Amino acid sequence: MSVLRARSSCPRCSSEEEVWYYKGRIEPTNSTDCRNCGFLYNSSDFIVTLLDLYQNVTISAYSVRTTVR
């Protein structure tokens, strides 16, 4: 299983933070401190988008799914 990047949305201000997703867990820690409002929250509870590294280009899982069909 590869390491994925994910975007997690702050439940207070909806600002997105980028986290690392590996083997079903957020690494190195699940707690994220929002840069916008300073709220501390569990990233795994608020994942918005998974990003994959594909040939050194970041693409969203949604765009790959719609392009392949």
Backbone bond lengths (Angstrom), bond angles and torsions (degrees), N, CA, C in turn:
res aa  C-N    CA-C-N  psi(-1)  N-CA   C-N-CA  omega(-1)  CA-C   N-CA-C  phi
1 M - - - 1.452 - - 1.523 108.84 -
2 S 1.296 115.84 134.16 1.455 119.93 -177.70 1.523 111.54 -87.14
3 V 1.298 114.21 165.75 1.456 121.13 175.21 1.521 107.53 -84.99
4 L 1.308 116.13 130.10 1.455 121.65 178.76 1.519 109.73 -113.40
5 R 1.295 115.09 153.67 1.452 118.94 168.89 1.522 106.53 -98.75
6 A 1.309 115.96 148.18 1.461 120.81 -179.82 1.513 109.15 -137.17
7 R 1.298 115.42 156.56 1.460 120.94 174.45 1.527 107.47 -109.39
8 S 1.323 114.30 129.04 1.449 121.63 178.98 1.526 107.81 -114.30
9 S 1.317 116.84 137.50 1.463 121.73 -176.53 1.531 110.57 -102.30
10 C 1.303 116.13 130.43 1.468 121.52 178.67 1.534 108.91 -64.53
11 P 1.333 118.05 129.20 1.465 120.35 -178.97 1.531 113.03 -70.28
12 R 1.307 117.54 -17.73 1.463 120.61 -178.43 1.530 112.34 -88.94
13 C 1.343 117.82 -48.55 1.468 119.82 -173.56 1.531 113.41 -118.66
14 S 1.326 118.06 -1.20 1.474 124.72 179.06 1.530 114.01 65.84
15 S 1.301 117.38 17.35 1.464 121.09 174.84 1.524 108.29 -75.51
16 E 1.335 116.74 140.72 1.463 120.23 -177.45 1.521 111.67 -96.22
17 E 1.328 115.26 139.28 1.459 123.37 177.35 1.522 107.72 -122.19
18 E 1.317 117.27 145.67 1.452 121.25 178.66 1.525 109.89 -94.23
19 V 1.340 115.87 133.60 1.467 121.90 -179.46 1.525 108.85 -132.36
20 W 1.335 117.14 165.87 1.465 123.41 177.95 1.511 108.39 -100.81
21 Y 1.337 116.95 132.82 1.457 123.47 -177.32 1.526 108.56 -118.51
22 Y 1.342 117.05 117.92 1.460 121.30 -176.06 1.523 109.82 -139.92
23 K 1.338 116.26 124.95 1.462 122.91 178.95 1.526 112.73 52.47
24 G 1.321 116.08 42.23 1.455 120.88 176.38 1.516 115.08 78.62
25 R 1.326 116.72 8.40 1.471 120.40 -179.42 1.526 109.90 -129.81
26 I 1.310 115.23 156.30 1.460 121.69 173.26 1.517 107.15 -86.12
27 E 1.316 117.18 129.79 1.459 122.28 -179.14 1.517 110.02 -117.32
28 P 1.295 122.40 149.92 1.453 128.00 -6.16 1.531 113.04 -79.85
29 T 1.331 118.15 -17.57 1.460 120.72 178.52 1.522 109.39 -141.18
30 N 1.316 116.52 150.02 1.459 121.64 -177.19 1.528 112.43 -80.24
31 S 1.323 117.64 -23.36 1.462 121.21 -178.32 1.521 110.82 -77.72
32 T 1.321 115.54 131.75 1.461 121.27 179.33 1.512 109.03 -124.54
33 D 1.317 115.22 134.40 1.455 122.08 177.17 1.521 107.19 -99.85
34 C 1.330 117.50 116.08 1.465 121.58 -177.94 1.528 110.31 -64.62
35 R 1.328 116.27 130.12 1.464 120.89 179.78 1.520 112.17 -72.38
36 N 1.327 116.24 -24.23 1.457 120.33 -176.71 1.534 112.79 -82.29
37 C 1.346 117.07 -50.29 1.466 119.59 -174.96 1.525 113.93 -115.48
38 G 1.351 118.18 -8.83 1.463 121.29 178.15 1.519 114.78 82.92
39 F 1.322 118.25 6.23 1.465 122.41 -179.18 1.523 110.24 -72.45
40 L 1.329 117.53 135.46 1.464 122.88 178.64 1.528 108.53 -97.95
41 Y 1.347 116.99 123.95 1.460 120.76 -177.07 1.534 110.49 -144.09
42 N 1.337 116.30 163.60 1.464 122.27 177.29 1.526 109.27 -82.74
43 S 1.308 116.52 115.74 1.465 121.97 -176.28 1.519 112.81 -60.56
44 S 1.328 117.25 -38.97 1.465 120.49 -175.39 1.530 112.54 -64.47
45 D 1.323 117.60 -22.31 1.466 120.93 179.65 1.529 112.48 -80.50
46 F 1.327 117.38 -14.89 1.466 120.47 -173.24 1.528 112.83 -131.20
47 I 1.353 117.41 38.03 1.462 121.50 177.79 1.529 108.78 -70.39
48 V 1.328 115.95 129.10 1.465 121.97 -179.13 1.529 110.75 -103.80
49 T 1.329 117.13 -45.62 1.458 122.24 -174.63 1.517 109.83 -143.10
50 L 1.325 116.58 139.35 1.459 121.47 170.65 1.519 108.15 -98.40
51 L 1.322 116.22 134.08 1.456 122.19 178.56 1.510 108.27 -113.75
52 D 1.305 117.59 138.72 1.455 121.93 -179.77 1.516 108.88 -117.44
53 L 1.311 116.02 145.64 1.455 120.37 175.48 1.518 107.22 -92.20
54 Y 1.305 117.63 114.17 1.453 123.37 -175.28 1.519 107.91 -128.77
55 Q 1.301 117.65 108.81 1.460 123.72 -177.48 1.529 111.63 53.98
56 N 1.338 115.78 45.58 1.457 123.58 178.15 1.521 113.77 61.77
57 V 1.315 117.06 21.62 1.459 121.38 176.51 1.516 107.31 -124.71
58 T 1.326 117.39 134.04 1.454 120.71 179.13 1.521 109.23 -86.02
59 I 1.322 114.98 126.19 1.459 120.47 178.36 1.515 109.01 -132.76
60 S 1.292 117.34 152.15 1.459 119.17 178.30 1.516 109.88 -84.67
61 A 1.313 116.48 151.24 1.456 121.13 179.62 1.519 110.15 -63.34
62 Y 1.304 118.53 -31.88 1.453 122.04 179.86 1.529 111.28 -65.70
63 S 1.336 117.37 -43.95 1.463 119.65 -178.33 1.517 111.38 -67.81
64 V 1.324 119.06 -33.00 1.461 121.73 176.88 1.517 109.59 -67.54
65 R 1.301 117.04 -44.32 1.458 121.87 -178.04 1.531 110.51 -61.75
66 T 1.331 118.70 -41.26 1.462 120.81 -178.66 1.520 111.84 -76.41
67 T 1.338 118.34 -28.84 1.455 121.80 -179.79 1.519 111.24 -74.72
68 V 1.320 118.24 -37.37 1.458 123.01 -176.22 1.518 111.62 -68.04
69 R 1.296 118.27 -33.41 1.478 121.63 -176.94 1.470 113.31 -68.58
